[in-house]
């Protein structure tokens, strides 16, 4: 830095940029409803997987393979679907009771939270983690070098939490005002 004749450092000019205006795609009523519909749709994806695997509704899980009839919600996918660098890990946990319970709890809780619009931060984090793990089961994906629907859904989940999608057509605003959530904001 150079010093002026008077012994002071030269003044630098600061450029003050205005804060960006609120983005209409997040603040407009149509955008809020689109995000709410995305939340409900993705919540139904999780809930349907939970219901089908629990009761064997015949979509992906036949009645005889239902969890309530002793079937394993992780065994088939992790045994026959796992490939790539994590294949041995997933084969090892396929059908383990703890993996079945954890997987089913995750599907049900994430789906319920999304449909209700509560606990969006935890639901988005847990859902994104579950989806990324499911993505690692099928590496490399069948239709792309690395991208598939699991990663897209994970990104959408993060977006849902960031825009407070549970506040529109959901219980998010009420949930956020409860004493529990005010005390522990991570539960919002």
N, C-alpha and C positions, 0 to 999 in steps of 0.2 A: 504494500500500500504506500502511496506517496503522501508526503506531508506538504501542505500549502505553505506559502511564505509566512503566514501568521501562526504556524505551528499546529494547525488543526488538520485533521484528516478531511479530505474532500467529501462533500455531501453526495450521497447516492440518492438517486430518485427511485422511490418505490412505486411500483405500479399496483394499484388496487383494482383487482378484478371484482366485478359484482358477483354475488352468490348467484348460482343458476336459479332460475325461476322454478317453482314446483312443476314437475313433469305432468302434463295432462293425462298421460297414459296410466298414471298411478292414482291420480286424484279425481279423475272424472268418474261419474256414476257408472257409465258403461264399462269402464275398465275394472272398477271394483266388482261388478257382476261377472265379468269374464273370469277374473281371478277366482271368484267364489265358485263359479261353475267348474273351473279347472280343479279346485280343491275338492269339491264334491265328487267329480269324476275319478280323480286319483284315489280318494277315500274309498269309493266303491270298488276300485281295482283291488285294493288291499282287503276290504271286507269280503268281497266275493271269493278271493283265494282262501281266506280263513273259513268261510262257510262251506265251500266246496270240499276242502280238505277235511274239515271236521265231520260233515254229514254225508259225504260221497254223493253229491247232487248230480253226478253223471256228466259233468262237463269235462274236466280233466281227471277227476277222481271218481272211480266207480264205487257204488255203495259198499261192496265187499271190502274195498281198500280204505274206507273212511276211518278217520282217527278214532271215532267212537266205537268202531268195530275192531280195534286193535291194529289198524294200519299205521304205517309210519309216513308222515308228511315229508320227511327228508330223504328217506331211503332211495326211492326211485330216481329222483332228480340228481341226487349227489352220486349215486352208484352208476347210473347209465348216462347221465348228462355231463358229468365232470370230465373235462379234458384240459390239456395245456399244463402250465407250470404248477398249478395248485391241485392237480388231480389226486395225488396221493393223500394230501391233507383232507380233501372232501370225501374221499373213499373211506378214510379212517373214521370220520364223524357221522357218516351216513347211517341213519337209523338209530343213533344213540338217543336214549330217552331225554337227556338234557337238551340235545340239539332240537328234537321234536318240540319240546315244551317251549324252549326259547323262541324258536321260529314261529310257532303258532301264537304265542303271547305277542310277539312283535307284529305279526300280521293283524291280529284283532285290535290291539291297542292303537297302532298307527292308523288303521282304517277308521276306528271309532273317533279318535281325536280329530282326524281330518273332516269327517262328516259333521261332527259337532262344532268344529272350528275352535277347539280349545287345545291348549298345550302345543301350539303350533311349532314353537322352537324345538321342543323335545321330539315331537313327531317328525319334523323335518330332518333333524339330526339322525335320529334312529332309522327313519325310513331311507335316508340317503346312504347310511352305512349298510343297511340290509341290501339295498339295491346294488351298491358297489360290490358287496360280497357275492351276490348272485351273478353279477357281471364276470367276476373272476372265475366262477365255475365254468363258464363257456368260452374262455379265452382260447384262441381268438374267435370273435363273433363270426357267425356264418355269413353275414351280408356286408361286412365292412372290415377294414384293417383293425380298428379298435372301437369304433362307436356303435352302440346299439341302444335299444329302448331303455335298458336299465340305467344307463348314464343320463339319458334325456330326462327320464322321470326323476332321477336324483336332483338334477338341476332345477326342474320345475318345483320340487319340494322346497328347495332352498329359496326360490323366488316367492313361493307362497308365504313362507315365514317372514321374508323381508318386507312384503307389502301388507302384512297383517290381514291376510285373506280370510281369516276366521271371523273378522268383525262384520263382514257382509254376509247375510243369509247364514249366520252362525251365531254361536254363543260367545265368541271371542271378546267382544267389548265387555259383556257382563263378567266373564271369567277373569279378564285383566283387572277388574275392579274389586275382586274378592280380596279379603285380608291375606289369604295364603299367597296369592300371586304378587300382591304388593310387597309382602315380606320376602318372597323368593321369585324375583322377576324372570328367572330362567324358565319358570313354569308357564310363562305367557305363551 
